């Protein structure tokens, strides 16, 4: 049987997941619109999707033994493939589609923090370079995004669901390989750490402030994730052009992830959070103010700040915690920042987008701004 090093396995896991995510995130609204859903219903479905991803993350991240993470990740991947096939079959009926899309997001959302937990645990135990491993996910996002843009041009919007399924099958086959090294489990502290609930972890003052701040920053991406493809298309930008705008953001993300350890080794976590919040505010104000392709493309490179820098700061904080807390902290981070808050902001922006698409971007800048004052200034973290 083929075996991969922890770095290779984690990197492939990120690559396969984010190649599929590069189809799901920007093009699911397009696929729903193709199947007759209006922008208001698309906003509702996307908001509910984030809530279901929250359920999946919180439920499946209750794992205290890290050696159970990889088998769980494999199960969630194949369960996602099955749900995706059923989604394509029942998309014509909202009442059949809703419970199936709920299960899809529960399984797919559950696997996202698991992937980060696997990498974070190896980072703590064997010194895996998280930034360099995670950048394979960013590369994959560009690959999935760009290739889908061109395939839609050739095959039409009906092909989106098939492209997504293909990447997920690719991921499922790849992660069936076995890593060369298992995780270390500290037996004598396991029972005590298992008793730590999500709420107890959240109540730690620095953890609470970090989670609230990163949730505001990442939640402010709601309009971008849900409506930017439709927004730019309505302003005369081609599908290929939209793909390039998304890709410019992720190319910047790749560069920063690659150099993250060298770039941010001496930075304090608070300064990373401050930089991320300011980058988000500037980015959304720019996107609200212009549709000039060059300016928008430059603003898109701020994704390396609004997303990557904040994400790196949060991963650094989580990786410094006890190993048995990492999975639950990853789940809290993903569930709050990438699910609950972004679902709320998506719902609010969906109502506003109907009457003023540009103001919905201004609103995201307003939401991100308080993170500057909420992020804790003093943290003890291990780099």
SULFEN-V308067 format. One line per field, one symbol per residue. phi: phi as a letter, one per 40 degrees, with the letter a starting at -180 (. if undefined). psi: psi as a letter, one per 40 degrees, with the letter a starting at -180 (. if undefined). A space follows every 50 residues. Layout:
# SULFEN-V308067
phi=???
psi=???
This chain:
# SULFEN-V308067
phi=.cbbcdccccccdcccccccccccccbcdccccccgccccccccccccdc ccccdcccccccccccccccdcccdcccccccccccdccbdcbccccccc cccdcccccccccccccdcccccccbgdcddcccccccccdcccccccdc ccccbgcccdcccccccccdcdcccccbccbcccbcccbccccccccdcc ccccdccccccccccccccccdcdccbcccccccbgccdccccccccccc ccdcccdcbdcccbdccccccccccccccccccccccccabcdccccccc ccdcccbccccccccdcccccddcccccccccdccccbbccccccccccc ccddbadccccdccccccdcddccdccbbbbbc
psi=ihiiiddddddddddddedddeddddedddddddeehidddddddddddd dddddddddeefhdhdeedddddddddddddddddddddedehddddddd ddddddddddeddddddddddddddefhgddddddddddddddddddddd ddddeieeedddddddddddddddeeihiehiihhhdeedddddehiddd ddehdddddddddddddddeedddddeddddddeeehidddddddddddd ddddddddeddddedeiiddddddddddddddddddddeiehdddddddd eeddddddddddddddddeeiideeddddddddddddecddddddddddd dddddgdddddddddddddeddedhhdhihih.
